[in-house]
Amino acid sequence: MSETSPPGPYWVLSTDYEGYSLVYSCRDYVIFRMEFSWILSREPTIPEETLEELHGILSSIGVDVSKMVPTNQDEAFCSAMSQ
């Protein structure tokens, strides 16, 4: 794990083993709680139906999905980042 990675533990809440995974992490500290969630996909886009299902899973455990930020999957962006 790199220095910028959030601390574990991590739980895979849902996956189809081929196209997407939903990962969640939380950790309690003395005065606050850190939570992270990721929707990971092998493709730049994910079907809206699948996204809604994954958001429902997160919402059911109390995650505010309105605070999630999509990652730029533009090929030009990815190419520039790998240089």
mmCIF file of the N, C-alpha and C atoms, coordinates in Angstrom:
data_MODEL
# 
_entry.id   MODEL 
# 
loop_
_atom_site.group_PDB 
_atom_site.id 
_atom_site.type_symbol 
_atom_site.label_atom_id 
_atom_site.label_alt_id 
_atom_site.label_comp_id 
_atom_site.label_asym_id 
_atom_site.label_entity_id 
_atom_site.label_seq_id 
_atom_site.pdbx_PDB_ins_code 
_atom_site.Cartn_x 
_atom_site.Cartn_y 
_atom_site.Cartn_z 
_atom_site.occupancy 
_atom_site.B_iso_or_equiv 
_atom_site.pdbx_formal_charge 
_atom_site.auth_seq_id 
_atom_site.auth_comp_id 
_atom_site.auth_asym_id 
_atom_site.auth_atom_id 
_atom_site.pdbx_PDB_model_num 
ATOM 1   N N  . MET A 1 1  ? 0.852   -1.175  0.000   1.00 0.00 ? 1  MET A N  1 
ATOM 2   C CA . MET A 1 1  ? 0.000   0.000   0.000   1.00 0.00 ? 1  MET A CA 1 
ATOM 3   C C  . MET A 1 1  ? 0.896   1.237   0.000   1.00 0.00 ? 1  MET A C  1 
ATOM 4   N N  . SER A 1 2  ? 0.524   2.225   -0.815  1.00 0.00 ? 2  SER A N  1 
ATOM 5   C CA . SER A 1 2  ? 1.324   3.450   -0.866  1.00 0.00 ? 2  SER A CA 1 
ATOM 6   C C  . SER A 1 2  ? 0.962   4.371   0.297   1.00 0.00 ? 2  SER A C  1 
ATOM 7   N N  . GLU A 1 3  ? 1.770   5.381   0.498   1.00 0.00 ? 3  GLU A N  1 
ATOM 8   C CA . GLU A 1 3  ? 1.534   6.329   1.589   1.00 0.00 ? 3  GLU A CA 1 
ATOM 9   C C  . GLU A 1 3  ? 0.245   7.113   1.405   1.00 0.00 ? 3  GLU A C  1 
ATOM 10  N N  . THR A 1 4  ? -0.238  7.243   0.156   1.00 0.00 ? 4  THR A N  1 
ATOM 11  C CA . THR A 1 4  ? -1.449  8.011   -0.100  1.00 0.00 ? 4  THR A CA 1 
ATOM 12  C C  . THR A 1 4  ? -2.705  7.151   -0.083  1.00 0.00 ? 4  THR A C  1 
ATOM 13  N N  . SER A 1 5  ? -2.563  5.839   0.024   1.00 0.00 ? 5  SER A N  1 
ATOM 14  C CA . SER A 1 5  ? -3.733  4.954   0.075   1.00 0.00 ? 5  SER A CA 1 
ATOM 15  C C  . SER A 1 5  ? -4.383  5.036   1.439   1.00 0.00 ? 5  SER A C  1 
ATOM 16  N N  . PRO A 1 6  ? -5.726  5.027   1.456   1.00 0.00 ? 6  PRO A N  1 
ATOM 17  C CA . PRO A 1 6  ? -6.389  5.024   2.759   1.00 0.00 ? 6  PRO A CA 1 
ATOM 18  C C  . PRO A 1 6  ? -6.133  3.701   3.476   1.00 0.00 ? 6  PRO A C  1 
ATOM 19  N N  . PRO A 1 7  ? -6.117  3.742   4.793   1.00 0.00 ? 7  PRO A N  1 
ATOM 20  C CA . PRO A 1 7  ? -5.872  2.515   5.552   1.00 0.00 ? 7  PRO A CA 1 
ATOM 21  C C  . PRO A 1 7  ? -7.012  1.515   5.382   1.00 0.00 ? 7  PRO A C  1 
ATOM 22  N N  . GLY A 1 8  ? -6.699  0.224   5.454   1.00 0.00 ? 8  GLY A N  1 
ATOM 23  C CA . GLY A 1 8  ? -7.706  -0.831  5.377   1.00 0.00 ? 8  GLY A CA 1 
ATOM 24  C C  . GLY A 1 8  ? -8.410  -0.947  6.707   1.00 0.00 ? 8  GLY A C  1 
ATOM 25  N N  . PRO A 1 9  ? -9.274  -1.847  6.881   1.00 0.00 ? 9  PRO A N  1 
ATOM 26  C CA . PRO A 1 9  ? -9.586  -2.987  6.024   1.00 0.00 ? 9  PRO A CA 1 
ATOM 27  C C  . PRO A 1 9  ? -10.543 -2.602  4.894   1.00 0.00 ? 9  PRO A C  1 
ATOM 28  N N  . TYR A 1 10 ? -10.601 -3.463  3.889   1.00 0.00 ? 10 TYR A N  1 
ATOM 29  C CA . TYR A 1 10 ? -11.473 -3.263  2.735   1.00 0.00 ? 10 TYR A CA 1 
ATOM 30  C C  . TYR A 1 10 ? -12.426 -4.441  2.618   1.00 0.00 ? 10 TYR A C  1 
ATOM 31  N N  . TRP A 1 11 ? -13.656 -4.160  2.209   1.00 0.00 ? 11 TRP A N  1 
ATOM 32  C CA . TRP A 1 11 ? -14.643 -5.213  1.971   1.00 0.00 ? 11 TRP A CA 1 
ATOM 33  C C  . TRP A 1 11 ? -15.170 -5.082  0.555   1.00 0.00 ? 11 TRP A C  1 
ATOM 34  N N  . VAL A 1 12 ? -15.231 -6.185  -0.162  1.00 0.00 ? 12 VAL A N  1 
ATOM 35  C CA . VAL A 1 12 ? -15.871 -6.213  -1.477  1.00 0.00 ? 12 VAL A CA 1 
ATOM 36  C C  . VAL A 1 12 ? -17.343 -6.503  -1.209  1.00 0.00 ? 12 VAL A C  1 
ATOM 37  N N  . LEU A 1 13 ? -18.186 -5.504  -1.445  1.00 0.00 ? 13 LEU A N  1 
ATOM 38  C CA . LEU A 1 13 ? -19.608 -5.638  -1.162  1.00 0.00 ? 13 LEU A CA 1 
ATOM 39  C C  . LEU A 1 13 ? -20.360 -6.291  -2.311  1.00 0.00 ? 13 LEU A C  1 
ATOM 40  N N  . SER A 1 14 ? -19.840 -6.128  -3.523  1.00 0.00 ? 14 SER A N  1 
ATOM 41  C CA . SER A 1 14 ? -20.491 -6.720  -4.684  1.00 0.00 ? 14 SER A CA 1 
ATOM 42  C C  . SER A 1 14 ? -19.487 -6.798  -5.823  1.00 0.00 ? 14 SER A C  1 
ATOM 43  N N  . THR A 1 15 ? -19.581 -7.856  -6.616  1.00 0.00 ? 15 THR A N  1 
ATOM 44  C CA . THR A 1 15 ? -18.751 -7.978  -7.808  1.00 0.00 ? 15 THR A CA 1 
ATOM 45  C C  . THR A 1 15 ? -19.411 -8.974  -8.754  1.00 0.00 ? 15 THR A C  1 
ATOM 46  N N  . ASP A 1 16 ? -19.157 -8.803  -10.041 1.00 0.00 ? 16 ASP A N  1 
ATOM 47  C CA . ASP A 1 16 ? -19.596 -9.819  -11.004 1.00 0.00 ? 16 ASP A CA 1 
ATOM 48  C C  . ASP A 1 16 ? -18.389 -10.618 -11.500 1.00 0.00 ? 16 ASP A C  1 
ATOM 49  N N  . TYR A 1 17 ? -17.223 -10.351 -10.930 1.00 0.00 ? 17 TYR A N  1 
ATOM 50  C CA . TYR A 1 17 ? -15.964 -11.046 -11.212 1.00 0.00 ? 17 TYR A CA 1 
ATOM 51  C C  . TYR A 1 17 ? -15.457 -10.833 -12.629 1.00 0.00 ? 17 TYR A C  1 
ATOM 52  N N  . GLU A 1 18 ? -16.145 -10.022 -13.418 1.00 0.00 ? 18 GLU A N  1 
ATOM 53  C CA . GLU A 1 18 ? -15.692 -9.775  -14.790 1.00 0.00 ? 18 GLU A CA 1 
ATOM 54  C C  . GLU A 1 18 ? -15.688 -8.302  -15.165 1.00 0.00 ? 18 GLU A C  1 
ATOM 55  N N  . GLY A 1 19 ? -16.643 -7.544  -14.646 1.00 0.00 ? 19 GLY A N  1 
ATOM 56  C CA . GLY A 1 19 ? -16.772 -6.171  -15.104 1.00 0.00 ? 19 GLY A CA 1 
ATOM 57  C C  . GLY A 1 19 ? -16.692 -5.101  -14.033 1.00 0.00 ? 19 GLY A C  1 
ATOM 58  N N  . TYR A 1 20 ? -17.148 -5.406  -12.813 1.00 0.00 ? 20 TYR A N  1 
ATOM 59  C CA . TYR A 1 20 ? -17.158 -4.371  -11.777 1.00 0.00 ? 20 TYR A CA 1 
ATOM 60  C C  . TYR A 1 20 ? -16.951 -4.976  -10.394 1.00 0.00 ? 20 TYR A C  1 
ATOM 61  N N  . SER A 1 21 ? -16.551 -4.116  -9.471  1.00 0.00 ? 21 SER A N  1 
ATOM 62  C CA . SER A 1 21 ? -16.482 -4.448  -8.053  1.00 0.00 ? 21 SER A CA 1 
ATOM 63  C C  . SER A 1 21 ? -16.865 -3.214  -7.253  1.00 0.00 ? 21 SER A C  1 
ATOM 64  N N  . LEU A 1 22 ? -17.550 -3.436  -6.158  1.00 0.00 ? 22 LEU A N  1 
ATOM 65  C CA . LEU A 1 22 ? -17.904 -2.381  -5.220  1.00 0.00 ? 22 LEU A CA 1 
ATOM 66  C C  . LEU A 1 22 ? -17.119 -2.649  -3.942  1.00 0.00 ? 22 LEU A C  1 
ATOM 67  N N  . VAL A 1 23 ? -16.273 -1.691  -3.566  1.00 0.00 ? 23 VAL A N  1 
ATOM 68  C CA . VAL A 1 23 ? -15.384 -1.861  -2.417  1.00 0.00 ? 23 VAL A CA 1 
ATOM 69  C C  . VAL A 1 23 ? -15.693 -0.774  -1.388  1.00 0.00 ? 23 VAL A C  1 
ATOM 70  N N  . TYR A 1 24 ? -15.655 -1.155  -0.125  1.00 0.00 ? 24 TYR A N  1 
ATOM 71  C CA . TYR A 1 24 ? -15.956 -0.234  0.971   1.00 0.00 ? 24 TYR A CA 1 
ATOM 72  C C  . TYR A 1 24 ? -14.902 -0.396  2.064   1.00 0.00 ? 24 TYR A C  1 
ATOM 73  N N  . SER A 1 25 ? -14.586 0.699   2.718   1.00 0.00 ? 25 SER A N  1 
ATOM 74  C CA . SER A 1 25 ? -13.652 0.681   3.835   1.00 0.00 ? 25 SER A CA 1 
ATOM 75  C C  . SER A 1 25 ? -14.108 1.702   4.871   1.00 0.00 ? 25 SER A C  1 
ATOM 76  N N  . CYS A 1 26 ? -13.978 1.344   6.130   1.00 0.00 ? 26 CYS A N  1 
ATOM 77  C CA . CYS A 1 26 ? -14.234 2.318   7.198   1.00 0.00 ? 26 CYS A CA 1 
ATOM 78  C C  . CYS A 1 26 ? -13.306 2.025   8.358   1.00 0.00 ? 26 CYS A C  1 
ATOM 79  N N  . ARG A 1 27 ? -13.016 3.065   9.075   1.00 0.00 ? 27 ARG A N  1 
ATOM 80  C CA . ARG A 1 27 ? -12.128 2.919   10.226  1.00 0.00 ? 27 ARG A CA 1 
ATOM 81  C C  . ARG A 1 27 ? -12.490 3.985   11.255  1.00 0.00 ? 27 ARG A C  1 
ATOM 82  N N  . ASP A 1 28 ? -12.651 3.566   12.483  1.00 0.00 ? 28 ASP A N  1 
ATOM 83  C CA . ASP A 1 28 ? -12.949 4.493   13.573  1.00 0.00 ? 28 ASP A CA 1 
ATOM 84  C C  . ASP A 1 28 ? -11.669 4.922   14.260  1.00 0.00 ? 28 ASP A C  1 
ATOM 85  N N  . TYR A 1 29 ? -11.557 6.221   14.450  1.00 0.00 ? 29 TYR A N  1 
ATOM 86  C CA . TYR A 1 29 ? -10.467 6.799   15.220  1.00 0.00 ? 29 TYR A CA 1 
ATOM 87  C C  . TYR A 1 29 ? -11.082 7.384   16.491  1.00 0.00 ? 29 TYR A C  1 
ATOM 88  N N  . VAL A 1 30 ? -10.285 7.902   17.357  1.00 0.00 ? 30 VAL A N  1 
ATOM 89  C CA . VAL A 1 30 ? -10.781 8.377   18.643  1.00 0.00 ? 30 VAL A CA 1 
ATOM 90  C C  . VAL A 1 30 ? -11.908 9.406   18.481  1.00 0.00 ? 30 VAL A C  1 
ATOM 91  N N  . ILE A 1 31 ? -11.723 10.381  17.604  1.00 0.00 ? 31 ILE A N  1 
ATOM 92  C CA . ILE A 1 31 ? -12.721 11.459  17.500  1.00 0.00 ? 31 ILE A CA 1 
ATOM 93  C C  . ILE A 1 31 ? -13.436 11.522  16.152  1.00 0.00 ? 31 ILE A C  1 
ATOM 94  N N  . PHE A 1 32 ? -13.127 10.627  15.210  1.00 0.00 ? 32 PHE A N  1 
ATOM 95  C CA . PHE A 1 32 ? -13.808 10.662  13.921  1.00 0.00 ? 32 PHE A CA 1 
ATOM 96  C C  . PHE A 1 32 ? -13.794 9.289   13.258  1.00 0.00 ? 32 PHE A C  1 
ATOM 97  N N  . ARG A 1 33 ? -14.542 9.188   12.191  1.00 0.00 ? 33 ARG A N  1 
ATOM 98  C CA . ARG A 1 33 ? -14.650 7.952   11.420  1.00 0.00 ? 33 ARG A CA 1 
ATOM 99  C C  . ARG A 1 33 ? -14.328 8.269   9.961   1.00 0.00 ? 33 ARG A C  1 
ATOM 100 N N  . MET A 1 34 ? -13.494 7.442   9.340   1.00 0.00 ? 34 MET A N  1 
ATOM 101 C CA . MET A 1 34 ? -13.161 7.595   7.922   1.00 0.00 ? 34 MET A CA 1 
ATOM 102 C C  . MET A 1 34 ? -13.866 6.500   7.142   1.00 0.00 ? 34 MET A C  1 
ATOM 103 N N  . GLU A 1 35 ? -14.530 6.888   6.050   1.00 0.00 ? 35 GLU A N  1 
ATOM 104 C CA . GLU A 1 35 ? -15.191 5.930   5.179   1.00 0.00 ? 35 GLU A CA 1 
ATOM 105 C C  . GLU A 1 35 ? -14.772 6.196   3.740   1.00 0.00 ? 35 GLU A C  1 
ATOM 106 N N  . PHE A 1 36 ? -14.546 5.133   2.996   1.00 0.00 ? 36 PHE A N  1 
ATOM 107 C CA . PHE A 1 36 ? -14.218 5.219   1.582   1.00 0.00 ? 36 PHE A CA 1 
ATOM 108 C C  . PHE A 1 36 ? -15.031 4.168   0.844   1.00 0.00 ? 36 PHE A C  1 
ATOM 109 N N  . SER A 1 37 ? -15.428 4.498   -0.358  1.00 0.00 ? 37 SER A N  1 
ATOM 110 C CA . SER A 1 37 ? -16.073 3.499   -1.212  1.00 0.00 ? 37 SER A CA 1 
ATOM 111 C C  . SER A 1 37 ? -15.646 3.749   -2.646  1.00 0.00 ? 37 SER A C  1 
ATOM 112 N N  . TRP A 1 38 ? -15.523 2.644   -3.380  1.00 0.00 ? 38 TRP A N  1 
ATOM 113 C CA . TRP A 1 38 ? -15.106 2.704   -4.768  1.00 0.00 ? 38 TRP A CA 1 
ATOM 114 C C  . TRP A 1 38 ? -16.000 1.806   -5.594  1.00 0.00 ? 38 TRP A C  1 
ATOM 115 N N  . ILE A 1 39 ? -16.380 2.297   -6.762  1.00 0.00 ? 39 ILE A N  1 
ATOM 116 C CA . ILE A 1 39 ? -17.008 1.456   -7.771  1.00 0.00 ? 39 ILE A CA 1 
ATOM 117 C C  . ILE A 1 39 ? -15.966 1.330   -8.867  1.00 0.00 ? 39 ILE A C  1 
ATOM 118 N N  . LEU A 1 40 ? -15.438 0.131   -9.014  1.00 0.00 ? 40 LEU A N  1 
ATOM 119 C CA . LEU A 1 40 ? -14.358 -0.125  -9.963  1.00 0.00 ? 40 LEU A CA 1 
ATOM 120 C C  . LEU A 1 40 ? -14.923 -0.869  -11.161 1.00 0.00 ? 40 LEU A C  1 
ATOM 121 N N  . SER A 1 41 ? -14.498 -0.456  -12.358 1.00 0.00 ? 41 SER A N  1 
ATOM 122 C CA . SER A 1 41 ? -14.997 -1.078  -13.578 1.00 0.00 ? 41 SER A CA 1 
ATOM 123 C C  . SER A 1 41 ? -13.849 -1.331  -14.542 1.00 0.00 ? 41 SER A C  1 
ATOM 124 N N  . ARG A 1 42 ? -13.944 -2.403  -15.298 1.00 0.00 ? 42 ARG A N  1 
ATOM 125 C CA . ARG A 1 42 ? -12.927 -2.699  -16.306 1.00 0.00 ? 42 ARG A CA 1 
ATOM 126 C C  . ARG A 1 42 ? -13.104 -1.826  -17.551 1.00 0.00 ? 42 ARG A C  1 
ATOM 127 N N  . GLU A 1 43 ? -14.267 -1.219  -17.692 1.00 0.00 ? 43 GLU A N  1 
ATOM 128 C CA . GLU A 1 43 ? -14.573 -0.360  -18.836 1.00 0.00 ? 43 GLU A CA 1 
ATOM 129 C C  . GLU A 1 43 ? -14.723 1.087   -18.366 1.00 0.00 ? 43 GLU A C  1 
ATOM 130 N N  . PRO A 1 44 ? -14.558 2.048   -19.279 1.00 0.00 ? 44 PRO A N  1 
ATOM 131 C CA . PRO A 1 44 ? -14.691 3.462   -18.886 1.00 0.00 ? 44 PRO A CA 1 
ATOM 132 C C  . PRO A 1 44 ? -16.097 3.836   -18.403 1.00 0.00 ? 44 PRO A C  1 
ATOM 133 N N  . THR A 1 45 ? -17.101 3.079   -18.810 1.00 0.00 ? 45 THR A N  1 
ATOM 134 C CA . THR A 1 45 ? -18.472 3.357   -18.365 1.00 0.00 ? 45 THR A CA 1 
ATOM 135 C C  . THR A 1 45 ? -19.054 2.093   -17.747 1.00 0.00 ? 45 THR A C  1 
ATOM 136 N N  . ILE A 1 46 ? -20.083 2.290   -16.957 1.00 0.00 ? 46 ILE A N  1 
ATOM 137 C CA . ILE A 1 46 ? -20.774 1.180   -16.318 1.00 0.00 ? 46 ILE A CA 1 
ATOM 138 C C  . ILE A 1 46 ? -22.266 1.375   -16.588 1.00 0.00 ? 46 ILE A C  1 
ATOM 139 N N  . PRO A 1 47 ? -22.997 0.319   -16.902 1.00 0.00 ? 47 PRO A N  1 
ATOM 140 C CA . PRO A 1 47 ? -24.426 0.480   -17.186 1.00 0.00 ? 47 PRO A CA 1 
ATOM 141 C C  . PRO A 1 47 ? -25.156 1.186   -16.040 1.00 0.00 ? 47 PRO A C  1 
ATOM 142 N N  . GLU A 1 48 ? -26.067 2.063   -16.389 1.00 0.00 ? 48 GLU A N  1 
ATOM 143 C CA . GLU A 1 48 ? -26.805 2.845   -15.391 1.00 0.00 ? 48 GLU A CA 1 
ATOM 144 C C  . GLU A 1 48 ? -27.544 1.934   -14.412 1.00 0.00 ? 48 GLU A C  1 
ATOM 145 N N  . GLU A 1 49 ? -28.093 0.847   -14.898 1.00 0.00 ? 49 GLU A N  1 
ATOM 146 C CA . GLU A 1 49 ? -28.806 -0.100  -14.033 1.00 0.00 ? 49 GLU A CA 1 
ATOM 147 C C  . GLU A 1 49 ? -27.868 -0.681  -12.969 1.00 0.00 ? 49 GLU A C  1 
ATOM 148 N N  . THR A 1 50 ? -26.655 -1.023  -13.375 1.00 0.00 ? 50 THR A N  1 
ATOM 149 C CA . THR A 1 50 ? -25.665 -1.560  -12.431 1.00 0.00 ? 50 THR A CA 1 
ATOM 150 C C  . THR A 1 50 ? -25.257 -0.492  -11.431 1.00 0.00 ? 50 THR A C  1 
ATOM 151 N N  . LEU A 1 51 ? -25.029 0.717   -11.914 1.00 0.00 ? 51 LEU A N  1 
ATOM 152 C CA . LEU A 1 51 ? -24.650 1.818   -11.032 1.00 0.00 ? 51 LEU A CA 1 
ATOM 153 C C  . LEU A 1 51 ? -25.732 2.074   -9.985  1.00 0.00 ? 51 LEU A C  1 
ATOM 154 N N  . GLU A 1 52 ? -26.986 2.064   -10.403 1.00 0.00 ? 52 GLU A N  1 
ATOM 155 C CA . GLU A 1 52 ? -28.092 2.264   -9.456  1.00 0.00 ? 52 GLU A CA 1 
ATOM 156 C C  . GLU A 1 52 ? -28.131 1.149   -8.411  1.00 0.00 ? 52 GLU A C  1 
ATOM 157 N N  . GLU A 1 53 ? -27.892 -0.084  -8.837  1.00 0.00 ? 53 GLU A N  1 
ATOM 158 C CA . GLU A 1 53 ? -27.865 -1.219  -7.905  1.00 0.00 ? 53 GLU A CA 1 
ATOM 159 C C  . GLU A 1 53 ? -26.742 -1.045  -6.878  1.00 0.00 ? 53 GLU A C  1 
ATOM 160 N N  . LEU A 1 54 ? -25.560 -0.644  -7.341  1.00 0.00 ? 54 LEU A N  1 
ATOM 161 C CA . LEU A 1 54 ? -24.421 -0.466  -6.441  1.00 0.00 ? 54 LEU A CA 1 
ATOM 162 C C  . LEU A 1 54 ? -24.643 0.709   -5.495  1.00 0.00 ? 54 LEU A C  1 
ATOM 163 N N  . HIS A 1 55 ? -25.234 1.788   -6.000  1.00 0.00 ? 55 HIS A N  1 
ATOM 164 C CA . HIS A 1 55 ? -25.572 2.917   -5.127  1.00 0.00 ? 55 HIS A CA 1 
ATOM 165 C C  . HIS A 1 55 ? -26.573 2.477   -4.065  1.00 0.00 ? 55 HIS A C  1 
ATOM 166 N N  . GLY A 1 56 ? -27.517 1.610   -4.448  1.00 0.00 ? 56 GLY A N  1 
ATOM 167 C CA . GLY A 1 56 ? -28.490 1.101   -3.481  1.00 0.00 ? 56 GLY A CA 1 
ATOM 168 C C  . GLY A 1 56 ? -27.826 0.311   -2.366  1.00 0.00 ? 56 GLY A C  1 
ATOM 169 N N  . ILE A 1 57 ? -26.825 -0.493  -2.716  1.00 0.00 ? 57 ILE A N  1 
ATOM 170 C CA . ILE A 1 57 ? -26.082 -1.254  -1.705  1.00 0.00 ? 57 ILE A CA 1 
ATOM 171 C C  . ILE A 1 57 ? -25.388 -0.306  -0.741  1.00 0.00 ? 57 ILE A C  1 
ATOM 172 N N  . LEU A 1 58 ? -24.726 0.712   -1.291  1.00 0.00 ? 58 LEU A N  1 
ATOM 173 C CA . LEU A 1 58 ? -24.039 1.677   -0.434  1.00 0.00 ? 58 LEU A CA 1 
ATOM 174 C C  . LEU A 1 58 ? -25.025 2.446   0.439   1.00 0.00 ? 58 LEU A C  1 
ATOM 175 N N  . SER A 1 59 ? -26.130 2.871   -0.143  1.00 0.00 ? 59 SER A N  1 
ATOM 176 C CA . SER A 1 59 ? -27.142 3.607   0.630   1.00 0.00 ? 59 SER A CA 1 
ATOM 177 C C  . SER A 1 59 ? -27.690 2.758   1.771   1.00 0.00 ? 59 SER A C  1 
ATOM 178 N N  . SER A 1 60 ? -27.831 1.458   1.536   1.00 0.00 ? 60 SER A N  1 
ATOM 179 C CA . SER A 1 60 ? -28.392 0.577   2.563   1.00 0.00 ? 60 SER A CA 1 
ATOM 180 C C  . SER A 1 60 ? -27.490 0.457   3.795   1.00 0.00 ? 60 SER A C  1 
ATOM 181 N N  . ILE A 1 61 ? -26.203 0.776   3.646   1.00 0.00 ? 61 ILE A N  1 
ATOM 182 C CA . ILE A 1 61 ? -25.297 0.758   4.807   1.00 0.00 ? 61 ILE A CA 1 
ATOM 183 C C  . ILE A 1 61 ? -24.982 2.175   5.298   1.00 0.00 ? 61 ILE A C  1 
ATOM 184 N N  . GLY A 1 62 ? -25.729 3.159   4.771   1.00 0.00 ? 62 GLY A N  1 
ATOM 185 C CA . GLY A 1 62 ? -25.603 4.524   5.279   1.00 0.00 ? 62 GLY A CA 1 
ATOM 186 C C  . GLY A 1 62 ? -24.627 5.425   4.546   1.00 0.00 ? 62 GLY A C  1 
ATOM 187 N N  . VAL A 1 63 ? -24.118 4.995   3.392   1.00 0.00 ? 63 VAL A N  1 
ATOM 188 C CA . VAL A 1 63 ? -23.195 5.834   2.628   1.00 0.00 ? 63 VAL A CA 1 
ATOM 189 C C  . VAL A 1 63 ? -24.001 6.854   1.827   1.00 0.00 ? 63 VAL A C  1 
ATOM 190 N N  . ASP A 1 64 ? -23.602 8.111   1.889   1.00 0.00 ? 64 ASP A N  1 
ATOM 191 C CA . ASP A 1 64 ? -24.236 9.178   1.112   1.00 0.00 ? 64 ASP A CA 1 
ATOM 192 C C  . ASP A 1 64 ? -23.623 9.177   -0.289  1.00 0.00 ? 64 ASP A C  1 
ATOM 193 N N  . VAL A 1 65 ? -24.298 8.508   -1.238  1.00 0.00 ? 65 VAL A N  1 
ATOM 194 C CA . VAL A 1 65 ? -23.733 8.359   -2.578  1.00 0.00 ? 65 VAL A CA 1 
ATOM 195 C C  . VAL A 1 65 ? -23.690 9.679   -3.346  1.00 0.00 ? 65 VAL A C  1 
ATOM 196 N N  . SER A 1 66 ? -24.404 10.688  -2.879  1.00 0.00 ? 66 SER A N  1 
ATOM 197 C CA . SER A 1 66 ? -24.361 11.989  -3.553  1.00 0.00 ? 66 SER A CA 1 
ATOM 198 C C  . SER A 1 66 ? -22.986 12.644  -3.408  1.00 0.00 ? 66 SER A C  1 
ATOM 199 N N  . LYS A 1 67 ? -22.190 12.166  -2.472  1.00 0.00 ? 67 LYS A N  1 
ATOM 200 C CA . LYS A 1 67 ? -20.847 12.712  -2.261  1.00 0.00 ? 67 LYS A CA 1 
ATOM 201 C C  . LYS A 1 67 ? -19.782 11.993  -3.088  1.00 0.00 ? 67 LYS A C  1 
ATOM 202 N N  . MET A 1 68 ? -20.185 10.946  -3.802  1.00 0.00 ? 68 MET A N  1 
ATOM 203 C CA . MET A 1 68 ? -19.213 10.215  -4.623  1.00 0.00 ? 68 MET A CA 1 
ATOM 204 C C  . MET A 1 68 ? -18.836 11.049  -5.842  1.00 0.00 ? 68 MET A C  1 
ATOM 205 N N  . VAL A 1 69 ? -17.582 10.979  -6.229  1.00 0.00 ? 69 VAL A N  1 
ATOM 206 C CA . VAL A 1 69 ? -17.059 11.759  -7.345  1.00 0.00 ? 69 VAL A CA 1 
ATOM 207 C C  . VAL A 1 69 ? -16.582 10.797  -8.432  1.00 0.00 ? 69 VAL A C  1 
ATOM 208 N N  . PRO A 1 70 ? -17.140 10.926  -9.645  1.00 0.00 ? 70 PRO A N  1 
ATOM 209 C CA . PRO A 1 70 ? -16.676 10.043  -10.731 1.00 0.00 ? 70 PRO A CA 1 
ATOM 210 C C  . PRO A 1 70 ? -15.246 10.363  -11.135 1.00 0.00 ? 70 PRO A C  1 
ATOM 211 N N  . THR A 1 71 ? -14.535 9.346   -11.566 1.00 0.00 ? 71 THR A N  1 
ATOM 212 C CA . THR A 1 71 ? -13.177 9.506   -12.054 1.00 0.00 ? 71 THR A CA 1 
ATOM 213 C C  . THR A 1 71 ? -13.205 9.741   -13.556 1.00 0.00 ? 71 THR A C  1 
ATOM 214 N N  . ASN A 1 72 ? -12.388 10.674  -14.027 1.00 0.00 ? 72 ASN A N  1 
ATOM 215 C CA . ASN A 1 72 ? -12.295 10.953  -15.454 1.00 0.00 ? 72 ASN A CA 1 
ATOM 216 C C  . ASN A 1 72 ? -11.717 9.736   -16.167 1.00 0.00 ? 72 ASN A C  1 
ATOM 217 N N  . GLN A 1 73 ? -12.485 9.152   -17.086 1.00 0.00 ? 73 GLN A N  1 
ATOM 218 C CA . GLN A 1 73 ? -12.046 7.968   -17.824 1.00 0.00 ? 73 GLN A CA 1 
ATOM 219 C C  . GLN A 1 73 ? -11.711 8.290   -19.278 1.00 0.00 ? 73 GLN A C  1 
ATOM 220 N N  . ASP A 1 74 ? -11.562 9.561   -19.599 1.00 0.00 ? 74 ASP A N  1 
ATOM 221 C CA . ASP A 1 74 ? -11.232 9.983   -20.953 1.00 0.00 ? 74 ASP A CA 1 
ATOM 222 C C  . ASP A 1 74 ? -9.867  9.416   -21.353 1.00 0.00 ? 74 ASP A C  1 
ATOM 223 N N  . GLU A 1 75 ? -9.777  8.837   -22.546 1.00 0.00 ? 75 GLU A N  1 
ATOM 224 C CA . GLU A 1 75 ? -8.511  8.232   -22.982 1.00 0.00 ? 75 GLU A CA 1 
ATOM 225 C C  . GLU A 1 75 ? -7.370  9.236   -23.033 1.00 0.00 ? 75 GLU A C  1 
ATOM 226 N N  . ALA A 1 76 ? -7.656  10.467  -23.438 1.00 0.00 ? 76 ALA A N  1 
ATOM 227 C CA . ALA A 1 76 ? -6.613  11.489  -23.496 1.00 0.00 ? 76 ALA A CA 1 
ATOM 228 C C  . ALA A 1 76 ? -6.078  11.785  -22.091 1.00 0.00 ? 76 ALA A C  1 
ATOM 229 N N  . PHE A 1 77 ? -6.974  11.821  -21.113 1.00 0.00 ? 77 PHE A N  1 
ATOM 230 C CA . PHE A 1 77 ? -6.574  12.064  -19.730 1.00 0.00 ? 77 PHE A CA 1 
ATOM 231 C C  . PHE A 1 77 ? -5.672  10.932  -19.247 1.00 0.00 ? 77 PHE A C  1 
ATOM 232 N N  . CYS A 1 78 ? -6.086  9.692   -19.512 1.00 0.00 ? 78 CYS A N  1 
ATOM 233 C CA . CYS A 1 78 ? -5.303  8.531   -19.070 1.00 0.00 ? 78 CYS A CA 1 
ATOM 234 C C  . CYS A 1 78 ? -3.933  8.512   -19.744 1.00 0.00 ? 78 CYS A C  1 
ATOM 235 N N  . SER A 1 79 ? -3.875  8.859   -21.016 1.00 0.00 ? 79 SER A N  1 
ATOM 236 C CA . SER A 1 79 ? -2.606  8.892   -21.727 1.00 0.00 ? 79 SER A CA 1 
ATOM 237 C C  . SER A 1 79 ? -1.680  9.938   -21.133 1.00 0.00 ? 79 SER A C  1 
ATOM 238 N N  . ALA A 1 80 ? -2.227  11.106  -20.815 1.00 0.00 ? 80 ALA A N  1 
ATOM 239 C CA . ALA A 1 80 ? -1.407  12.185  -20.250 1.00 0.00 ? 80 ALA A CA 1 
ATOM 240 C C  . ALA A 1 80 ? -0.889  11.793  -18.868 1.00 0.00 ? 80 ALA A C  1 
ATOM 241 N N  . MET A 1 81 ? -1.683  11.059  -18.084 1.00 0.00 ? 81 MET A N  1 
ATOM 242 C CA . MET A 1 81 ? -1.267  10.666  -16.744 1.00 0.00 ? 81 MET A CA 1 
ATOM 243 C C  . MET A 1 81 ? -0.179  9.596   -16.764 1.00 0.00 ? 81 MET A C  1 
ATOM 244 N N  . SER A 1 82 ? -0.125  8.802   -17.822 1.00 0.00 ? 82 SER A N  1 
ATOM 245 C CA . SER A 1 82 ? 0.861   7.724   -17.871 1.00 0.00 ? 82 SER A CA 1 
ATOM 246 C C  . SER A 1 82 ? 2.208   8.173   -18.416 1.00 0.00 ? 82 SER A C  1 
ATOM 247 N N  . GLN A 1 83 ? 2.300   9.411   -18.836 1.00 0.00 ? 83 GLN A N  1 
ATOM 248 C CA . GLN A 1 83 ? 3.579   9.913   -19.385 1.00 0.00 ? 83 GLN A CA 1 
ATOM 249 C C  . GLN A 1 83 ? 4.483   10.432  -18.296 1.00 0.00 ? 83 GLN A C  1 
# 
